[in-house]
């Protein structure tokens, strides 16, 4: 009899424990549901702050960055389009990424790019004397009768810059071919 009473108390205790467990479980479930619901309300009321315009390897270009760069560039070059600015930003990221891969370091990105250009592009440019003379002869009217010696350095600088631009376009095309570049928003 004693053992029956003891066993009944134990069963009642187990039943009581199950009830407490169920109550706790329901409470935790309700709490989690409430937290999830509250977070969904917060997300649905969130405001769109910025958008990704382009992906360049592991980096992104946001719409606010593009607009800011566009506004600065437009002050210098008023007829530039937003697409041209975006492509320039993409090219810049690709060049900087390659410069970092080569372990080029400097205080600013401009210095990194300058050193990179010197290493990857300028070192391969040699303007021959014959090319300078040919250019002078073909464009003699533009120099208004100035002597060859007085305009030689200007011609050499011009031909060097022209070759730098050509090689840079080729180099950027190579970098783009190897990189992951995805423009998300077209025709901005």
N, C-alpha and C positions, 0 to 999 in steps of 0.2 A: 504494500500500500504506500509505503513511504517512497519507494522507488517510482511508483506511478505518479505521485504528487510531484516528485522531483522532475520526472520526465515531462509532465504537463507544464510545469513552470519553465522548463528549458524550451519546450516548443513555443510557449507564449513569448518567451524572450527572443527566440529566433524569428517568430512572426513580427514582433515589435521591431527587430533589427531590419527585417525586409521592408517593413513600412517606412522606416526612417531612410533606408537606402532609396526607395522609390521616391519619397518626398525630396530627398537631396538631388536625385537624378533629374526630377522634373524641374526643380529650382535651377540647376545648372543649365539644363536645356533652355529654359525660358530666358535665363541671363544671356546665354550665347546667342539665342535668336534675337533678343533685343539689341545686343551689340552689333550683330550683323545688319539688322534693319537700320540702325542708326548710321552705320558706316555707308550703307547704300544711299540713304538720304543725303548724306554729306557729299558723296561722289556725284549724285545726280544734280546737286545744286552747285557743283564746282564750276568755276569759270575757266574758259580756255584762255591761257595766258600766252602761249607761244606754239608754233608749229615747226615741224621739221620740214625743211625745203629740199635738202639733199643729204645723202649719205656718201661719205668718202672714206673707204676702208672702215676703220673703227671710230670715226668721228662723224659728227653731224653739223650741218649748217642750219641755223634756225631762221625763221622769217624775220625776227627782230634784228639779228645780226646782218642779214641781207639788206634790210631797209636802212639800217644805220650806215653800212658801207656804201650803199647806193646814194644816200644823201650827201655823204662826204665826197664821193667821186663826182657827183653831178656838179658840185661847186667848181671842180677843176675842168671837167669835161661834160658840159651840159647836154650834149646829144647822145650820151651813152644810154643803152637800154638796161633794164633790170637783168635780162638773160645774160648780157655781156658781163655784168658785174658778178653774177653767180658763177659763170664759167671761170672768171678770173680768180674768184675765191677758191673754187675747186682746184684749179691749177696751183695756186699758192699752197694749199694744204698738201697736195701731192709732192711738190718740191720740198716743203719743210719736212715731210715724212721721210723722204729719201735722204735728205741732209742729216736727219737724226739717225737714220740707219747707218750712215757713214760716220757717225759719232762726231759730227760737226757741232760745236757748241760756241755760243756767244751770248752777250748780254741781251740782245734783242733779236727778234725774228728777222728784222731787216739785215742785221749783220750776218746772221746765219745764211740767209739767202744770198747775200753778196759773196760770202766766202764759197758757198756752194756753186754759184755761177762761175766764179773764178776757176774752181777746180774742175767742174764738169763741162763748161762751155768755152770760156775764154782761152783756156790753154790749147785748144785745138784750132784756133784761128790765126792764120798768117795771111796778111794782105801783101801780095807781091807788088813790087815796084811797077811792073808792066800793067797790072790792073789799075793802079792809080793813074798812070799816064794815059791808058785807054779811056778811062772815065773822063779825064780832063779834056782829051781830044773830042770825045763824043758830045760833051756838054760845055764846050768852050764859050758859047753864047751866054750861058748862065753866069759865067764868071766876069762878064763885062770887061774883057780884055786884061784881067789881072794876070800877072806872071804866074807860071806853074809853081815856082818855089813859094810864092806867098799863099797859095791855096792848097798846097800839097797835104799839109797836116789835117786840114778840114776834110779833104777828100778821103784820106786814110781813116779818120774817125767815122765818117759816114759809112764807108764800105765795111768797117769793122762792126759797127752797130747793125748794119743790114745782115751781115753774116751771123752775128749773135742771135738776132731775131729768127733767122731761118733755122739755125741749129736748135734753138730753144723750142720752137714749134715741133720739130722732129722729136726732141727729147720728151716733151710733154705728151706727145702722142704715144710714145713708148711707155711712159709711166701710166697713162690712162688705160692702155691695153692690158697692163699687168694688175691694175687696181680694181677694186670694187667701187664703182661710182654709180649711184642711182639718184636721179633727180625726181623728186616726188611731186612737186608743184611746177607745172610747165606754164609758159606764157605769162609770166608775172608782170 
